[in-house]
Amino acid sequence: MLGNLIGGFITIVVGVSLIGPIADDIYVARRGIEGNVTTNVTGAAGTILGLTTLFFSLGIMSAGVALTVGGLRNAGIM
């Protein structure tokens, strides 16, 4: 139980610390290094690329919650 709770906490901490660099890299991919360069990422591809940070955040959250709930379920609390 305790291992799953700690694992969930570590997953969330590492994921949250990686959100900033991932968002920066996605900005560079969409806008270029200077921020005003137009790239070939347009339309649906640009929209999906812009939502990548959201998908990453949701994945980290769901992984952390799943590990924590699994630990609580094994302990008989849930």
Secondary structure, DSSP 4 states (H G I P E B T S, - for coil): -HHHHHHHHHHHHHHHHHHHHHHHHHHHHHH-SSS----S--HHHHHHHHTHHHHHHHHHHHHHHHHHHHHHHHHT--
